[in-house]
């Protein structure tokens, strides 16, 4: 089954309305999935949607285009703005709610991922390649948006259906980004800061690396998040963004990998309890990439399908022995060719699905 691809235009409200109308069923599905997940974690729907409402005013202040698109999604899908806001800030919201309730964040609250950057000298095409496996709740629906704008950069991005910021993408300036969840004991120190999806959109708006990094690093964050940012000119870097501090990593021998633990930033994290598999996934992927001579989409597909330590592998699968709230799987595998302005994505685990190609130039 192919992932839906929406061609969207300049007007933010119209982008949202088209999104909401075209993918109404998938949006309803995702809302149900997340309300059920919040309930399993101890938060009923009224408290969740009430908390989501508190985010709307800060989001309006940060980026009116972002919230205009959210309102469009709500209008087009027939769902409430609070429900659509929940989808767009669920990552920040649930961890912040955990912290304020005096609870520790748990693996069931945050995504897992394994990400990479490959420099031109290691790629068969001479392009800069970035990508990841996005591991999360089984059945969550995703989409690709191809956006053409009059006064800002055009871009393509992949994200959860009902959200507008995206998680992985590339813009017309040849700048791309992918993400990994991180956890820190400092999370929740700053409520209602710019959510990571808005920061991904900041990268999509950037015309140079300076502006892309400013969008990620210039302000405090409600929760931790990792970003790999690449440029078509053969540059890439990893930004481990804690609530107040950031650490940076760069490719070694033309390869950069990351999973869900801090490598550059000296910060306390509960990852050893939550994701012990994180400590081998990034190094396993690095090893697999180095074993290849020249990497292309197919050879990356092979790496991202790796099942070492299955089911807690680079290509992740549900562990039936775990409680449901801890279960996750690779929902999508993504490869982005920055100079070619192409995004490749699977619907489901890469071991069972081929990449679907989406080019910025339709």
N, C-alpha and C positions, 0 to 999 in steps of 0.2 A: 504494500500500500504506500502511495506517495504522500509526502507531507504537503499540506496546502501551501501554495505560494500566492500571496496577494500583491498586486501591483497598485501602489498607493501614490497619491499626488501631494501637492504643496500644502493644501489646507488641512491643518491638524484635526479639526473637528470632523471633516469629511473622511479623513483617513480612519478615524475611530469608528465612524458610523458604518463604513464599508466593512471594516474588520468585524464589528458586532453583528451586522446583518448576515454576512457570508459564513461566519463560523459560530453562529448562535448556539448550536448544539454542543460544540466542543467547549465553549465558554461555560455553559451550564454544567457540563461534566466536571470541569476543573473546579468550579465553585463548590460543587458537592464533595469532590475529593478533598479539598482543603478544609472545609468546615468539618468533615469527618475526621481528618487528621488532627485538627485543633482539639476536637472533642476527646479523642483518644489520649491527647496530651494533657487533658484536664481543663480545657477552656470551652465554655459553651458558646453557641453561635451569637447570642446577644452581646456577650462581653467581647468577642472577637470583632464583630462588626462595629461595636461602639468604639473600640480602640482604632479600627481602621478609619473611622470618621475623624479622629483627632489628627490624622496625618494629612488631611486634605488641605487645610490652611497653610501649613509649612510647604507642601509641595507646590501650591499656587505661588508662593513667594519665590521659590527657587527657580521654577521654570513653567511659565504659563502655557507654553506650547505643549509640554508633556501632559499637563492636566487637562488641557482642551481635548487632547487625543483620548485621554481616559474617559472624559465625559461623553465623547462621541461613541466610544465602545459601549458604555452603559446605555446610551440612547438607542444605538443600533441593535443591541442584544436584548433590550427590554429588562435588563438587570439593574439593581440599584448601584449608585455611585459608590456606596460603602463596600459592596461586594467586589466591584472592579478595583477599587483601591486596595482591598485586602490582597487580591491576586498580585498587584504590583509591588506591594511592600511586605509580603508574607515573610520573607527571609528576615528582614530587620524586625518586624513586628513580633514574631514569635519568640525570638531570642531576648528582645527587650522585655517582653511580658514575663518570660521565665525569670529573668534577673530581678525584676521588680517584685516578683512573687517569692523571692528568696530561694529559687530552685536553680539547680545546675542545668545548663544546656545539655541536651542529649542528642544522640545521633539521629533520632527520628525527627529532629527539628530542622536539619540542614542537609543540603545536597552533598554528594561526594563526586569527585571528578579526577581525571588524570589528563594533564595538558602538556603541550609541547610547542616549541618553535624550532624550525630547521632553517639554517642560513643558506643562501644561494649556492655556495660552494659545495654543499652536501645534497642539493636537490637536482634532480635530473634535468629540469627545465631552466635552472638558474634563477628561479623565483624564490622569494621568501615565503615559507609555509608556516602557518600556525594552526592549532586545532586542539581537540580534546574529545574524550568520552564524557558525556554528562549523565551522571548516575543519580536516579531519584525514584520517587514513588511509582510503582508499576501502573501504567495506564494513563499517566498525565499526558495531555494533548499539547502538541507544539505546532508551530507554523513558521514560515519564512515571509518576511515583508521586504519587498523591493520598492524603495521610496525615491521618487523624483521630486525635487524641490526647486523653486525659483531662486531663492536668495541664500540657501544653505547647501551643504554638500549632499549629493545623492548617496545612497548606501543600500546594502542588503544586510539583514540581520535575522538570526534565528532566535526564537523565544517561546515561552509558554503562551498558549492561546489565551487571550484576554489581557495580556500585558503589552505595554507599548515601548518599553525601553530596550528590550532585547537582551541577550546574554552573550552572543557571539556574532561578529559581523565584520564587514570591511566597507570603507567608503571610497568615493571617487578620487580622493587624495592618496590612495594606496595604504591607508592606515587601518589596521585590524586589531581586534581584541577578543580574548577568550577568558574564562573565569574559573576559579576554584573556591569553594567554601573554606573558611578558616574559623576556628573558635579560639577565644581568648578570655582570660579571667577579667579583662578590662571591658569586654563587651557590655553594652547597656549604660556606659558612663555618660553618653551624650544622646539623649532622646531626640527623635524627629529630625535627624540630619539627612542630607541627601542620600536616598537609597541607591544601592549598587546599580539598579537598572537605569536610573537617571544618569549615573556616572558613565555607564556604557553608552548611553545616548550622547553624552558629552564627547566621548571619543569619536562617535560617528559624525559629530558636528565639527571635529577638528580638521584644520587644513595643514597642520604640521605637528611634529612629535611634541614640541613644547606645549601646545594647547591641549593635546591629548593627555599628557601627564598632569597638567594643571587640573583638569577635570577630575582626575583620580585622587590627587594628593593635596589640593589647596585648602580643603576644609576637613574638620573632624568627621568621624563616621560613627554611626550608632553601633554597628557590628563590624567585625573583621571580614575582609574579602581579599582574595588573591586575583591579580590581573596579569596576563601576559599580553603585552602590546607589541606589535610589529609594524615595520614600515617597508614598503616595496624596495627601498634603496639598500636593503640588506642589513637592517638593524632590528633588534628585538631585545626586550628586557622584561623581567618579572618584577612586579611590585607587590610585596606583601604589605597590605594596608591594615594596620591595627586601628583601633579607635582614635588614637592621637599620633601614632608613630608609623613610619613606613620603612621597610627594608627592601633592598634591591639586589637582583641577581642578573647575570649576563650569560650568554651562551659560552660554553667551553667546547672546543673542538667542533664548533658549528652547530651544537645541539644544546637546547635548554628544555628541562622537564620540571614539572611540579605536580604535587598531589594535594593533600589536605592538611599538611603540617607546616609549621614555620621552619624555614631553613636559614634565612638571612636575618630575621628580626629576633632579638633576644626577648621573648615574651612568654609568659606562662600560658599553657594551653592544656586542655583536657583530651587532646587528640589520642594519646596513648590508650585511654579508656574507651574512646568513642570509635576511632578508626585505626586500629593497629596495622591494618593493611596499607595505610597511607605510607608507612615507612619503607615499604618495598615497591609499591606501584611506580613511583617516579623513577627509581633506579632501574627497575626492570624495563621500563619503556626506554630509558636512555640507552641501556645495553642493546635492546632490540634495534633501535635506530642506528646505532654505531655498527651493528653487524651488516647492515645493508650498504652497498657501494654508493649508489645514487638513489635518493628517495623520490618517489612520486606518489600519486594518490593511491595506486594499487598496493604499493609496498607499505604505505602507511596503514592502509586498511588491514593488511596482514598483522602489523604490529598492534593495532588497536583491537584486534580480535583475540589477543593472547589470553590464555586461560590458566596461566601459572597461579596456583593456590585457589583454583575455582571452588566456590562461586565468588570468593572475595578477590577477584582478579581485575586486571585492566579492563577487560570485557566482563562487567559484573552481572551476576545473576542472583535471583532471589534465593536466599538461604532459608529453606523450609523449617529449619531447626530454630530459627530466631523468632522472637515475638514480632507480630505484624508491624508494629510501629518502627521496628528497626530494619525491616526488609526494604531493599532497593535493588534496582537493576539499571543497566545502561539503557537509557531511553533513546539517546541519539549519540551518534559519533559524527564529529564535524571536522572537516579540513578546509582551510581557507588559503587560496592562492592570492597573495596580495597584489602582485603586478598584473596578473590576469583578471583581478576583480571577480573571482569566482568562489562560491561557497558550495561545498559538497556535504550532504547530510544523509544519514540513514534514518529510517523510521523503525526504531528498535535496535537491538544489539547488532553490532557489525559482523559478528560471527554468523548471523543468519540473514543479513540484509546487505544489499549493495548501496553504494553512495548514489544519491540523486544530485545532479548538477544544477546549480542556479547561478547564472551570470548576472552581474549588475546591468550590463547592456542586454535588454530583453530581446 
